[in-house]
Amino acid sequence: MMHFSCDQCGRELRAGEDQRYVVKIEAFAANDPAELTEADLDEDHLAEVSELLQELSDDAAFDLPPATKQFRYDLCSECHQRYVRDPLSKDHQQKFHFSKN
């Protein structure tokens, strides 16, 4: 039998007794395509692409960061309600109030 606990507060979630919510988050880099101009379309980029491919084949040990990162959390009903109200925890961030010296 599988046992679950809330990933936020740690409370044990018993099957059939407690409501359990699953939150899945996927983080990935945004890809905003560059705007093409007439000059871009007029240029022949074949030599540039060939040069880039040659550089990649010369450096066989290049490391690419993972394209996406996925997270999965189990939440109890109370933590789920708090998460839905404030998913980025902006209400709980420490706010500094500096004096005007």
N, C-alpha and C positions, 0 to 999 in steps of 0.2 A: 504494500500500500504506500502511495506517495504521500509525503508530508510537505506542507507548504507553510511558509511564514511570510509576513509582510516585509518587503524589502525596505520600507521606510521606517516603521516603528518596531519591527521585530516580533510582533504578536503572532502566535501560532494560529494558523487558519485550518480549522477542522472541516473535512469534507462533509457536506450535507448540513452543517450547522452554520458556517460562516460564508458570507458572499465573498468571492475572490475575484479581483479584477486584474487583467493583464494589460500592461502598458508596453508598447513597442515603439522604439524611437530609432530612426535612421538618420545619420548625419553624413553629409557628403558635400563636396565642393560644388559651388554654383558655377555653371558654365554660361557666361554671358557672351554670346558670339560677337565678334568684332564686326563693325559696320564695313561692308565692302563698298569700295569706290570704283569708278571707271578706270582709274590708274591701276588698281589692283588686278582688274580683269585683263588689262592690256599687257601686263608683265608676264614673262615666261618664268615660272617658279620651278621648273624641272631640275635645273642645276642646283638650286638651293635645297630642294628635297633630297637629291642625290647626296649632297654633302652632309646633310643631317643624318641620313641613313648610314653613311660611312662612319661618322663619328660614333653612332650607337653601336655599330658592329666592332669598332676598335675598342670600345670601353664595355667589355662583356659583363663587368661587375657593377652596373649601375643599379641603384635601389630606388624603387618607386614607392611612395607612401600608399597605403591601402586606399582604394577608391571610395569605399564606404565603411562606416562603422555602425554596427547595429547593437542595440541594447534591448533587454527584455526584463521587466520588473513585475512582480506579483504584489498587489496592494490590497489591504483590507478596505472595507467600505468607507471608513472615516478618512483614511489617507487618500483614497481615490477621489473623494469629494474635494479635499484640499487641493489635490493635484489638478483637477478639472478647473477649479476656480483660479488657480495661479500656477500654471505649468512651469514657468521659469523661476518661481520662488522670488519674484520681485518684491513682494510684501515682506519677506523675511530677510532681505539683504540689509546689512548693517549700514545705517545712514549716519554720516558724520555732520555735525553742526559745529562749525568753527566760530569762535568769537571774533569780533571785529577789533583787533588790537591795533 
